[in-house]
Amino acid sequence: MEDELQKSAHKVFKIKYHFVFCIKYRKDLFLVEKYVNSVKEICLGMEKRYHMKFETIGF
């Protein structure tokens, strides 16, 4: 992702969030490729719906 500033009528901004999802037994869950792909697809859907961009999606 490029290091871009977002612009609006009277402002210029850049917002970054760091999300950490802690779930019980996460090690076993994210060893299954099907679940990893599902989470990535959900994140990509969120990008389109909320006009945002994930820099990285990792496990």
Secondary structure by P-SEA (a helix, b strand, c coil): ccbbbbbcccccbbbbbbbbbbbcccccccccaaaaaaaaaaaaaaaaaaccccccccc
